[in-house]
Amino acid sequence: MAGSSVLESALQEILIVVKPSEDDRLTRLNVINYFKGVVQTVESLRDITVEPLRISSSVERSRKQNLLRDIMRALQRRGVHKLEFIPRARVPLLKFESNQSISCDISIDNLLCQIKSKYFLWISDIDERFRDMVLLVKEWAKAQGINDPKNGTFNSYSLTLLVIFHLQTCKPSILPPLMSIFDGNIADLIGMRSHASIETTCAVNIARFKRERYRRNQSTLSELFVSFFEKFSMIKTHSAEHVICTYTGNWERKRNQSRWMRTPSPILIEDPFEQTENAARSVGSFDLTKIDETFQETHDKLSSVLSKNSLIPILVRPEICRLLGVRAPQRDLSPLQQLLRDFYV
């Protein structure tokens, strides 16, 4: 393994850069306030409220699509040009980038999405290493080009579930099976139970889990990070027969559930809030091979003795390397690029 002290130091330096600061929080708050101002200029949106992550208004799908089009036009009138409207997504979505280079996703009446985000916030109260691991794994996945659902790799949600699963299955466990925090399919309960009721149930069960832990996992962040890649270094092989289930906290056999056997996806990461859904549905067979190789390569490199300057470029994007004062690796040239370079040199 890369010298544990070297890796631990590198991870802490990365976290200093990628953790949202107070300035980041204020910038995001300003973007929300700006967006509220945009919404108030649209006649069809006068009776709805804006909350982080969504717009609250109980309407049908076609109406949601039309409202998002109205929002898009209002943003265009304000000079916002980096817009992407995805009307046929499972949840109609409008993406835009603010003048502060903050990426924003706008959905309407998407309470389940809001509960998912808050649920992760609640379980971060169990152990601070959960949030750190999520930040580090997402940054690594972006650096390696496997956090891009449009191109067949993981979305950020499925990466978060992988981290949860790792912390559930390490010894001793750091996080409990999610069914012990909230037993039931939350997607089925929206409308029957209030958001506050769900939050209260989760808070009680999280507090109970924290009290009952008789033996705390003492692993350092670097040890958890390395064991994460060790655990998933054969993710393609495991996925052929198993489903990653954070609800039960186990690798579950596909053959035990007919709905899993009928799902053609090469990897199944069960959505613990909508247990009929695959959080990794964007991943294709060819892309899973790439993901598998990336996990293995990273684990192999972390198992070698590396200096901090050679370690950090494996884990972060070039722009983060520059912020850390580390030289970013040069991209491999294609044969055509190599030919052109040799011709002009």
C-alpha atoms as one frame of an Amber mdcrd trajectory, in Angstrom:
protein
   0.000   0.000   0.000   1.141   3.559  -0.657   2.798   4.775   2.529  -0.191
   5.215   4.828   1.067   8.521   6.195   1.724   9.802   2.660  -1.742   8.763
   1.468  -3.432  10.121   4.602  -1.684  13.459   4.123  -2.616  13.549   0.429
  -6.285  12.806   1.157  -6.447  15.540   3.794  -4.941  18.045   1.358  -7.466
  17.039  -1.304 -10.342  17.464   1.155  -9.235  20.993   1.999  -9.743  21.885
  -1.680 -12.886  19.881  -2.515 -14.874  20.444   0.690 -17.407  23.271   0.246
 -16.270  26.343   2.169 -18.401  29.022   3.811 -17.873  31.146   0.697 -19.154
  28.248  -1.418 -22.245  28.006   0.784 -22.924  31.731   0.430 -22.408  31.551
  -3.333 -24.972  28.743  -3.586 -27.376  30.712  -1.407 -26.986  33.702  -3.738
 -27.732  31.467  -6.731 -30.928  30.223  -5.031 -32.008  33.799  -4.294 -31.223
  34.794  -7.883 -33.318  31.901  -9.145 -36.202  32.854  -6.873 -36.126  36.279
  -8.505 -36.274  34.669 -11.960 -39.254  32.511 -10.963 -41.188  35.527  -9.682
 -41.011  37.106 -13.147 -42.877  34.166 -14.734 -46.672  34.474 -14.641 -47.275
  30.710 -14.639 -45.030  30.290 -11.581 -46.499  32.912  -9.263 -48.162  30.401
  -6.915 -45.249  28.038  -6.345 -42.355  28.041  -3.901 -38.651  27.521  -4.499
 -36.596  25.255  -2.242 -33.032  23.977  -2.641 -33.114  20.996  -5.026 -36.645
  21.516  -6.355 -39.673  23.705  -7.005 -42.770  22.855  -4.980 -45.959  22.537
  -6.948 -48.242  19.525  -7.212 -48.770  19.156 -10.967 -48.913  16.477 -13.667
 -45.900  15.492 -15.759 -46.897  17.457 -18.875 -47.505  20.527 -16.744 -44.078
  20.116 -15.143 -42.510  20.044 -18.597 -44.301  23.240 -19.608 -43.328  25.020
 -16.379 -39.691  24.069 -16.882 -39.869  25.485 -20.431 -41.201  28.742 -18.956
 -38.297  28.804 -16.510 -35.819  28.134 -19.318 -37.159  31.073 -21.339 -36.997
  33.328 -18.271 -33.360  32.345 -17.695 -32.558  32.954 -21.348 -34.033  36.455
 -21.048 -31.649  37.018 -18.124 -28.689  36.107 -20.331 -28.186  32.521 -19.112
 -27.090  30.420 -22.082 -25.660  27.243 -20.537 -29.007  25.481 -20.351 -30.054
  21.893 -20.912 -33.705  20.835 -20.840 -34.382  17.090 -20.380 -38.190  16.761
 -20.616 -38.311  12.973 -21.049 -36.180  12.037 -18.055 -37.883   9.990 -15.319
 -38.165  13.324 -13.540 -38.304  16.216 -16.074 -35.211  18.300 -15.469 -33.709
  21.655 -16.403 -29.973  22.154 -15.929 -28.214  25.489 -16.027 -24.919  27.015
 -14.989 -25.016  30.239 -13.007 -22.730  33.210 -13.575 -20.728  31.928 -10.591
 -20.139  28.627 -12.475 -22.463  26.723 -10.138 -24.272  23.822 -11.845 -27.969
  23.740 -10.945 -30.623  21.061 -11.468 -34.246  22.223 -11.414 -37.137  19.821
 -10.968 -40.751  20.323  -9.943 -42.462  18.584  -7.043 -39.612  16.076  -6.741
 -40.020  15.372  -3.030 -38.310  11.989  -3.273 -35.107  13.611  -4.550 -35.188
  16.044  -1.657 -35.683  13.248   0.882 -32.786  11.267  -0.622 -30.439  14.235
  -0.250 -31.567  14.946   3.301 -31.314  11.245   4.197 -27.626  11.299   3.270
 -27.205  14.421   5.374 -28.833  12.646   8.323 -26.621   9.553   8.111 -23.502
  11.736   7.854 -24.216  12.455  11.517 -23.294   8.822  12.279 -19.680   9.188
  11.183 -17.818  12.105   9.603 -15.794   9.723   7.407 -18.899   9.060   5.280
 -18.973  12.588   3.874 -15.193  12.649   3.392 -15.272   9.339   1.523 -18.080
  10.538  -0.753 -16.134  13.696  -1.670 -12.931  11.750  -2.326 -14.586   8.989
  -4.360 -16.565  11.440  -6.507 -13.429  13.471  -7.213 -11.498  10.316  -8.117
 -14.346   9.150 -10.384 -14.412  12.522 -12.180 -10.639  12.398 -12.611 -10.889
   8.891 -14.080 -13.839   9.721 -16.347 -16.301   7.311 -14.727 -18.702   9.858
 -13.160 -20.517  10.594 -16.402 -23.914   8.888 -16.833 -24.406  10.478 -20.254
 -21.468   8.416 -21.485 -22.430   5.172 -19.783 -20.684   5.405 -16.419 -21.786
   6.087 -12.834 -23.954   8.970 -11.721 -23.066  10.656  -8.424 -25.966   8.965
  -6.642 -24.707   5.445  -7.415 -21.188   6.411  -6.284 -22.636   7.600  -2.972
 -24.409   4.246  -2.595 -21.107   2.428  -3.218 -19.527   4.396  -0.372 -22.464
   3.611   1.927 -22.204  -0.080   1.018 -18.476  -0.095   1.762 -19.014   1.460
   5.183 -21.797  -1.055   5.895 -19.639  -4.065   4.989 -16.294  -3.120   6.563
 -15.383  -4.749   9.891 -16.686  -3.512  12.247 -19.375  -1.709  10.271 -19.495
   2.078  10.288 -22.995   2.463   8.849 -26.002   0.163   9.429 -28.244  -1.400
   6.771 -30.515   1.433   5.655 -33.578  -0.669   6.488 -32.659  -0.259  10.160
 -32.877   3.525   9.757 -36.139   3.512   7.808 -37.931   0.246   7.122 -40.017
   0.513   3.977 -39.965   1.808   0.430 -39.942   5.575   0.920 -41.160   6.128
  -2.653 -44.420   4.359  -1.729 -44.910   6.438   1.412 -44.702   9.910  -0.079
 -48.142  11.424   0.298 -49.080   9.009   3.092 -46.428  10.099   5.570 -45.102
  13.617   5.960 -41.501  14.617   5.394 -41.293  15.494   9.113 -42.549  12.040
  10.097 -39.887  10.327   7.988 -37.195  12.611   9.429 -38.306  11.871  13.010
 -38.197   8.102  12.430 -34.737   8.313  10.887 -33.419  10.522  13.708 -34.614
   8.078  16.387 -33.076   5.065  14.647 -29.789   6.848  13.906 -29.497   7.861
  17.572 -30.187   4.246  18.597 -27.516   2.896  16.241 -24.944   5.340  17.598
 -25.740   4.273  21.185 -25.615   0.553  20.430 -22.240   0.524  18.688 -20.136
  -1.225  21.264 -16.999  -1.307  19.095 -16.154   1.658  16.928 -14.295   1.131
  13.679 -10.923   2.840  14.165  -9.749   2.711  10.534  -8.065   5.824   9.240
  -9.487   7.567   6.193  -6.608   6.251   4.071  -7.257   2.667   5.219 -10.954
   2.983   4.329 -10.041   4.534   0.991  -7.687   1.697   0.010 -10.113  -1.007
   1.170 -12.855   0.673  -0.916 -10.876  -0.006  -4.090  -9.923  -3.467  -2.915
 -13.604  -4.324  -2.343 -14.726  -3.149  -5.774 -11.639  -4.151  -7.768 -13.647
  -7.081  -9.179 -16.951  -5.231  -9.432 -17.728  -6.708 -12.868 -17.315 -10.288
 -11.637 -19.415  -9.713  -8.519 -22.111  -7.925 -10.508 -22.687 -10.938 -12.732
 -24.388 -12.780  -9.856 -25.076 -10.176  -7.189 -26.890  -6.900  -6.502 -25.342
  -4.201  -4.329 -28.017  -3.529  -1.701 -27.533  -0.743   0.815 -31.056  -1.413
   2.112 -29.988  -4.766   3.562 -26.279  -3.950   3.640 -25.387  -7.097   1.676
 -24.423  -8.467  -1.712 -27.775 -10.048  -2.616 -28.030 -12.848  -5.172 -29.892
 -11.893  -8.335 -31.573 -15.283  -8.518 -33.371 -14.578  -5.235 -35.518 -11.882
  -6.874 -37.202 -12.353 -10.251 -37.269  -8.592 -10.883 -33.456  -8.516 -10.690
 -33.147 -11.448 -13.072 -35.330  -9.607 -15.584 -33.185  -6.453 -15.456 -30.733
  -6.411 -18.395 -28.269  -3.960 -16.803 -24.730  -5.351 -16.340 -24.562  -3.916
 -12.812 -27.363  -3.489 -10.288 -27.095  -1.009  -7.426 -30.511  -1.128  -5.806
 -32.027   2.252  -4.996 -32.827   1.898  -1.270 -35.633   4.456  -1.555 -37.208
   2.968  -4.704 -36.285  -0.684  -4.445 -37.598  -1.519  -7.912 -35.089   0.912
  -9.466 -31.448   0.428 -10.450 -29.365   3.467  -9.463 -26.677   2.373 -11.944
 -29.005   1.965 -14.929 -26.838   4.314 -17.038 -23.893   1.871 -17.018 -23.447
  -0.261 -20.133 -21.558  -3.554 -20.517 -18.566  -1.998 -22.283 -18.457   0.797
 -19.732 -18.576  -1.628 -16.793 -15.411  -3.225 -18.175 -13.773   0.199 -18.164
 -15.033   0.866 -14.618 -13.746  -2.519 -13.434 -10.308  -1.860 -14.938 -10.214
   1.604 -13.380 -10.924   0.237  -9.898  -8.242  -2.435 -10.331  -5.636   0.002
 -11.669  -6.254   2.444  -8.829  -6.005  -0.319  -6.236  -2.745  -1.542  -7.789
  -1.284   1.968  -7.724  -2.400   2.574  -4.137  -0.707  -0.712  -3.225   2.626
   0.646  -4.500   4.984   2.994  -2.718   4.200   6.411  -4.159   5.212   9.945
  -3.335   2.525  12.546  -2.744   3.289  14.227  -6.081   2.775  10.977  -7.996
  -0.229   9.951  -5.885  -2.420  13.049  -6.126  -2.747  13.070  -9.968  -4.319
   9.596  -9.767  -7.043  10.861  -7.440  -8.021  14.327  -8.691  -8.685  16.286
 -11.860  -5.938  18.507 -13.372  -7.544  21.687 -12.025  -7.416  20.284  -8.486
  -3.787  19.244  -9.047  -2.954  22.852  -9.901  -4.660  24.119  -6.746  -2.552
  21.663  -4.753   0.644  22.746  -6.490   1.104  19.357  -8.155   1.879  18.914
 -11.827  -1.035  17.296 -13.641  -0.240  14.295 -15.848  -0.293  14.818 -19.605
  -3.059  13.041 -21.457  -2.032  10.185 -23.748  -2.049  11.321 -27.369  -4.073
   9.509 -29.998  -2.099   8.116 -32.976  -3.281  11.066 -35.112  -2.275  13.613
 -32.446   1.108  11.905 -32.088   1.625  12.013 -35.880   0.743  15.713 -36.055
   3.005  16.545 -33.118   5.928  14.665 -34.671   5.297  16.356 -38.016   5.353
  19.887 -36.616   8.188  19.417 -34.111
